[in-house]
Amino acid sequence: MNIIGKLKVDEVFSDDVYDKVVAFSNGEVRGIANIVYNEAYQEYFVFLTVYSNTASGDAINFSIWDATQ
């Protein structure tokens, strides 16, 4: 599964390229991505690929690494 999104930390959209988003399923890391600046939109986005061996049914949890903390 591919996810394109914007990361919001403490009600502010992130512009820190060292921030990360991690996807977990049953405690196993299924994907990880940093924030990326998109010149065309002049905004920061997350492009995250979440891997799985099943077509459906995996519960995915997300964690954020806020590099400023």
KOLTIDO-937760 format. One line per 2 residues: number of its first residue (from 1); their letters; for each residue z, x, y of C-alpha. Coordinates in Angstrom, 1 decimal, padded with zeros to 4 digits. Layout:
BEGIN
NUM) A) Z:X:Y ~ ...
This chain:
BEGIN
1) MN) 000.0:000.0:000.0 ~ -000.9:001.3:003.5
3) II) 001.3:000.4:006.5 ~ 000.4:001.0:010.1
5) GK) 003.3:000.3:012.5 ~ 005.3:001.4:015.5
7) LK) 008.9:002.7:015.1 ~ 011.6:001.2:017.2
9) VD) 015.0:003.0:017.4 ~ 017.8:001.4:019.5
11) EV) 015.3:-001.2:021.0 ~ 013.0:001.7:022.2
13) FS) 009.7:002.5:020.7 ~ 009.7:006.1:019.4
15) DD) 007.6:008.8:020.9 ~ 009.2:011.7:019.0
17) VY) 006.8:013.2:016.5 ~ 009.7:014.5:014.5
19) DK) 011.0:011.0:013.7 ~ 010.3:009.9:010.1
21) VV) 010.0:006.7:008.1 ~ 010.8:006.9:004.3
23) AF) 010.0:004.1:001.8 ~ 012.3:003.8:-001.3
25) SN) 012.1:001.7:-004.4 ~ 015.2:001.8:-006.7
27) GE) 016.4:005.0:-005.0 ~ 013.1:006.8:-005.6
29) VR) 011.0:008.0:-002.6 ~ 007.7:006.2:-002.6
31) GI) 006.3:007.3:000.8 ~ 007.2:009.3:003.9
33) AN) 005.5:009.6:007.3 ~ 006.0:011.1:010.7
35) IV) 005.2:009.5:014.0 ~ 001.6:010.3:015.2
37) YN) 000.1:010.0:018.7 ~ -003.1:008.0:018.7
39) EA) -005.3:009.1:021.6 ~ -007.5:006.0:021.5
41) YQ) -004.6:003.6:022.1 ~ -002.4:006.2:023.9
43) EY) 000.6:005.2:021.8 ~ 002.6:006.5:018.9
45) FV) 002.2:005.0:015.4 ~ 003.4:005.4:011.8
47) FL) 000.7:005.6:009.1 ~ 002.7:005.2:005.8
49) TV) 001.3:005.1:002.3 ~ 003.7:003.6:-000.2
51) YS) 003.0:004.5:-003.9 ~ 003.7:002.4:-007.0
53) NT) 002.7:002.2:-010.6 ~ 002.8:-001.6:-010.5
55) AS) 000.6:-004.1:-008.7 ~ 003.5:-006.2:-007.4
57) GD) 007.2:-006.8:-007.8 ~ 008.7:-003.6:-006.4
59) AI) 011.3:-004.1:-003.7 ~ 010.8:-001.5:-001.0
61) NF) 013.5:-000.3:001.4 ~ 012.8:001.7:004.5
63) SI) 015.0:004.3:006.2 ~ 014.4:006.0:009.6
65) WD) 015.2:009.6:010.4 ~ 015.8:009.7:014.2
67) AT) 015.3:013.4:015.0 ~ 017.1:013.2:018.4
69) Q) 020.4:012.5:016.6
